[in-house]
């Protein structure tokens, strides 16, 4: 297990760290600069394109791992450095590779679109259309969950909605140094832990992708921690959002019947992704409601986010980011606990804890809003 974790984290971290460092020099030459503006919190022009480093940190290690597994399976001889617990799953990796690369292709499409948006400021309408096309394409590739509902169309619809909402939730939250990258890192690590320790039989492929994503985000975060030297831009937030949304579907929203060894009572674990990602989902929903109530486009950037309210209360930007990270970690631990309880009544206590955290967030938001007015 330790070898697997290190093999996933270290290469992705190094690739992302180096690639992001390179983008800090290349981005200004390509015109990828985020200029200060009224709706933004940074005061100095900052390079964009850090998402390229995150993308490379995920794609390259997975491609190398895929080729390595292919060679091993074709040769029929397993090297001694491969842990014995992984050997029975090597052929399964190849079996699921088509689905995996469909996800990475979809993430690449969104990353490229985000990079173009960083450069050209594309309207939200074509961006939403492309997101929908990617989401439906992934559903056709088999990335879908049923949530234990018999009607397939409901699972398909909810899968598409989940992908679109999570992609845009992380994009909306990318408004302060280290905020989205930190939340993405926390979520990826917690989901990977669930896949390795709390699902009975480890889900190696999903856990591996999440650990690679975590390592890549960590490499980028070294450059993005306040004060940030580079921003991930839309390319990074879209890519992180797509990987997290699809991996949670493949790992939690089980396709078909209950997973082996699971009971009817354990169906409450489908709530784990909602717990772990409660903060970005809450922020997305409240911001959308505020903008619609004010008669503005729901995709028009402003300072209606939870992070902005905390700054208005007097917190520094660094403390604001840490506060939101801790809130995310708190709700995320609730997601882990769901795998340790065996009844809906116990699960409801976890949900109550999450609601209490979100209620605290609501109070802080409202106080911050009143202070601003």
C-alpha positions in Angstrom: 0.0 0.0 0.0 2.8 2.5 0.9 4.6 1.7 -2.3 1.5 2.4 -4.3 0.8 5.7 -2.5 4.4 6.9 -3.0 4.5 5.8 -6.7 1.3 7.8 -7.3 2.2 11.0 -5.4 5.9 11.6 -6.0 6.1 11.6 -9.9 3.0 13.7 -10.2 4.2 16.2 -7.6 7.6 16.6 -9.3 6.2 16.9 -12.8 3.6 19.4 -11.8 6.1 21.4 -9.7 8.5 21.7 -12.6 5.9 22.3 -15.2 4.2 25.0 -13.2 7.6 26.6 -12.6 8.1 26.6 -16.4 4.6 28.2 -16.9 5.5 31.0 -14.6 8.1 32.1 -17.2 6.2 31.1 -20.4 2.7 32.5 -19.5 3.7 36.2 -19.8 5.2 35.6 -23.2 1.9 34.0 -24.3 -0.2 36.8 -22.9 -1.6 34.7 -20.1 -1.7 37.4 -17.4 -4.5 38.0 -14.9 -4.7 41.7 -14.4 -6.1 43.2 -11.2 -9.7 44.4 -11.4 -12.5 45.5 -9.1 -14.0 42.0 -8.7 -10.6 40.5 -8.0 -8.6 40.4 -4.8 -5.0 40.3 -6.1 -3.3 43.6 -6.6 -0.4 42.6 -8.9 -0.5 41.2 -12.5 -0.1 37.4 -12.1 0.7 34.7 -14.7 -2.1 32.3 -15.6 -1.8 28.8 -17.0 -0.9 26.9 -13.8 -3.5 24.4 -14.9 -1.1 23.2 -17.6 1.2 22.0 -14.8 -1.6 20.2 -13.1 -2.7 18.6 -16.3 0.8 17.4 -17.1 1.2 16.1 -13.6 -1.8 13.8 -14.1 -1.5 12.8 -17.7 2.2 11.9 -17.8 2.3 9.6 -14.8 -0.9 7.8 -15.8 0.4 7.3 -19.4 3.7 5.8 -18.1 1.8 3.6 -15.6 -0.5 2.4 -18.4 2.4 1.5 -20.7 4.2 -0.2 -17.8 1.1 -2.4 -17.0 0.6 -3.1 -20.7 4.2 -4.4 -21.0 4.0 -6.5 -17.9 0.7 -8.1 -18.9 1.9 -8.8 -22.4 5.1 -10.3 -21.2 3.4 -12.5 -18.7 6.2 -12.0 -16.2 5.6 -9.8 -13.2 8.6 -7.8 -11.9 9.6 -8.4 -8.3 9.1 -4.7 -7.5 5.4 -4.9 -8.1 3.6 -5.5 -4.8 1.8 -8.8 -4.7 -1.5 -7.2 -3.7 -1.5 -5.3 -7.0 -0.7 -8.3 -9.3 -4.3 -9.6 -9.6 -5.6 -6.2 -10.6 -3.2 -5.5 -13.5 -5.4 -6.9 -16.2 -8.3 -5.0 -14.7 -6.4 -1.8 -15.2 -6.2 -2.5 -18.9 -9.9 -3.5 -19.0 -10.9 -0.1 -17.5 -8.3 1.9 -19.5 -10.8 3.0 -22.2 -13.0 4.5 -19.6 -10.1 6.1 -17.8 -8.7 7.7 -21.0 -12.2 8.9 -21.9 -12.2 10.8 -18.6 -8.7 12.2 -19.2 -9.7 13.2 -22.8 -12.7 15.0 -21.4 -10.5 16.7 -18.9 -8.1 17.8 -21.6 -11.0 19.3 -23.7 -12.1 21.4 -20.7 -8.5 22.3 -19.8 -7.9 23.6 -23.4 -11.2 25.5 -23.3 -10.2 27.0 -20.0 -6.8 28.0 -21.3 -8.5 29.7 -24.3 -10.9 31.4 -21.9 -8.0 32.7 -19.9 -6.6 34.2 -23.0 -9.7 35.3 -25.0 -12.4 35.7 -22.3 -14.9 33.4 -23.9 -18.7 33.8 -23.2 -20.2 31.5 -20.6 -22.7 30.1 -23.1 -20.3 28.2 -25.4 -18.3 27.1 -22.3 -21.4 25.6 -20.8 -22.3 23.8 -24.1 -18.9 22.2 -24.3 -19.1 21.1 -20.6 -22.5 19.5 -21.4 -21.1 17.7 -24.5 -18.1 16.4 -22.4 -20.5 15.3 -19.6 -22.8 13.4 -22.0 -19.8 11.9 -23.8 -18.5 10.5 -20.6 -21.9 9.1 -19.8 -21.8 7.3 -23.2 -18.3 6.0 -22.2 -19.8 4.4 -19.1 -19.1 7.0 -16.5 -22.5 7.0 -14.8 -24.1 6.1 -11.5 -27.5 4.8 -10.8 -27.8 5.8 -7.1 -29.6 2.4 -6.8 -32.5 3.7 -8.9 -33.9 1.4 -11.6 -34.7 4.0 -14.2 -31.4 4.5 -16.2 -32.4 8.0 -17.4 -32.4 9.3 -13.9 -28.9 8.1 -13.3 -27.7 9.6 -16.6 -29.3 13.0 -15.8 -27.9 13.1 -12.2 -24.5 12.2 -13.5 -24.5 15.0 -16.0 -25.7 17.5 -13.4 -23.1 16.3 -10.9 -20.3 16.8 -13.4 -21.4 20.2 -14.5 -22.1 21.5 -11.0 -18.8 20.3 -9.6 -16.7 21.6 -12.5 -18.2 25.0 -12.1 -18.2 24.9 -8.2 -14.4 24.6 -8.2 -14.1 27.2 -10.9 -16.3 29.7 -9.0 -14.2 29.1 -5.8 -10.9 29.9 -7.6 -10.9 33.5 -6.3 -8.1 33.5 -3.8 -4.5 32.2 -3.6 -4.4 28.5 -2.8 -8.2 28.2 -2.3 -9.4 25.9 -5.1 -6.1 24.0 -5.2 -6.2 23.4 -1.4 -9.8 22.2 -1.5 -9.0 20.0 -4.5 -6.1 18.5 -2.6 -8.1 17.8 0.5 -11.0 16.2 -1.5 -8.6 14.1 -3.6 -6.8 12.7 -0.6 -10.0 12.0 1.3 -11.6 10.2 -1.6 -8.4 8.2 -2.2 -8.4 7.2 1.4 -12.0 6.0 1.1 -11.1 4.0 -2.0 -8.2 2.3 -0.3 -9.4 1.7 3.3 -13.2 2.0 3.5 -14.7 0.0 0.6 -13.8 -3.5 1.7 -11.8 -4.4 -1.4 -9.5 -1.5 -2.4 -10.5 0.3 -5.6 -6.9 0.6 -6.9 -7.6 2.4 -10.2 -9.9 5.1 -8.8 -7.6 5.6 -5.8 -4.5 5.8 -8.0 -6.0 8.5 -10.2 -7.0 10.5 -7.2 -3.6 10.2 -5.6 -2.0 11.3 -8.9 -4.3 14.3 -8.9 -3.4 15.0 -5.3 0.3 14.9 -6.0 -0.1 17.2 -9.1 -2.2 19.7 -7.1 0.4 19.7 -4.3 3.2 20.5 -6.9 1.1 23.4 -8.2 0.2 24.6 -4.7 3.9 25.2 -4.0 3.7 28.0 -6.5 0.1 29.1 -5.7 0.3 29.3 -1.9 -0.3 32.9 -0.7 1.2 35.1 -2.0 0.7 33.2 -5.3 3.3 33.4 -8.0 0.9 31.9 -10.6 -2.8 31.1 -10.9 -4.3 27.8 -12.2 -6.9 29.7 -14.3 -10.0 28.1 -15.7 -7.9 25.3 -17.3 -6.9 24.0 -13.8 -10.2 24.4 -12.0 -12.1 22.7 -14.9 -9.7 19.8 -15.0 -9.7 19.3 -11.3 -13.5 19.5 -11.1 -13.9 16.9 -13.9 -11.5 14.4 -12.4 -13.1 14.7 -9.0 -16.6 14.4 -10.3 -15.9 11.4 -12.5 -13.9 9.6 -9.9 -16.5 10.0 -7.2 -19.1 8.6 -9.7 -16.9 5.6 -10.5 -15.9 5.0 -6.9 -19.1 5.9 -5.0 -22.2 6.1 -7.1 -22.1 2.5 -8.0 -23.3 1.4 -11.4 -25.9 -1.4 -11.3 -26.5 -3.3 -8.1 -24.9 -2.9 -4.7 -21.2 -3.6 -4.6 -20.0 -6.9 -3.3 -20.3 -7.1 0.4 -22.5 -4.1 0.8 -25.9 -4.2 2.5 -29.0 -2.2 1.8 -28.3 -0.2 5.0 -24.9 0.9 3.6 -26.4 2.8 0.7 -25.9 6.0 2.8 -22.3 6.1 1.6 -23.5 7.7 -1.6 -23.8 10.9 0.5 -20.0 10.9 1.1 -19.1 13.0 -1.9 -21.7 15.6 -0.9 -20.1 15.8 2.5 -16.6 16.1 1.3 -17.5 18.7 -1.3 -20.1 20.4 0.8 -18.3 23.8 1.0 -17.7 24.3 -2.7 -21.2 23.0 -3.5 -22.7 25.4 -0.9 -20.8 28.3 -2.2 -21.8 27.5 -5.8 -25.5 27.3 -4.9 -25.6 30.5 -2.8 -23.7 32.5 -5.4 -26.0 31.4 -8.1 -29.1 32.3 -6.1 -27.7 35.8 -5.2 -26.9 36.5 -8.8 -30.3 35.4 -10.1 -32.1 37.3 -7.4 -30.2 40.4 -8.5 -31.1 39.8 -12.1 -27.6 39.1 -13.2 -26.0 36.3 -15.2 -25.3 33.3 -12.9 -21.9 33.1 -14.5 -21.0 36.8 -14.1 -18.0 36.9 -11.8 -18.4 39.1 -8.6 -17.5 39.2 -4.9 -20.5 37.2 -3.6 -18.5 34.2 -2.5 -18.0 32.9 1.1 -14.3 33.8 0.8 -15.1 37.4 0.1 -17.4 37.6 3.1 -14.7 36.4 5.4 -12.4 39.1 4.2 -15.1 41.6 4.8 -15.3 40.4 8.4 -11.6 41.3 8.8 -9.8 38.1 8.1 -6.6 38.2 6.1 -6.7 36.4 2.7 -4.4 33.7 4.1 -6.6 33.2 7.2 -9.7 33.1 5.0 -8.2 30.4 2.8 -7.1 28.3 5.9 -10.6 28.7 7.4 -12.3 27.4 4.3 -9.8 24.6 4.1 -10.5 23.6 7.7 -14.3 23.8 7.0 -13.8 21.5 4.0 -11.7 19.1 6.1 -14.4 19.0 8.8 -17.2 18.1 6.3 -14.8 15.7 4.6 -14.2 13.8 7.9 -18.0 13.5 8.0 -17.8 11.7 4.7 -15.3 9.3 6.1 -17.5 8.6 9.1 -20.3 7.5 6.8 -18.3 4.5 5.8 -17.9 3.6 9.5 -21.6 3.6 10.5 -24.0 0.9 9.5 -27.4 2.6 9.7 -29.3 5.5 8.3 -30.0 6.9 11.8 -26.2 7.2 12.5 -25.7 8.6 9.0 -28.3 11.3 9.8 -26.2 12.4 12.7 -23.3 12.9 10.3 -25.5 14.9 8.0 -26.7 17.0 10.9 -23.0 17.8 11.7 -22.5 18.9 8.1 -25.6 21.1 8.2 -24.3 22.7 11.4 -21.1 23.6 9.6 -23.0 25.0 6.7 -25.2 27.0 9.1 -22.1 28.6 10.6 -20.9 29.4 7.1 -24.4 31.0 6.4 -24.2 33.2 9.5 -20.7 34.4 8.6 -21.8 35.1 5.1 -24.8 37.1 6.2 -22.7 39.1 8.7 -20.1 39.9 6.1 -22.9 40.9 3.6 -24.4 43.3 6.2 -21.0 44.9 7.0 -20.5 45.5 3.3 -23.9 47.2 2.9 
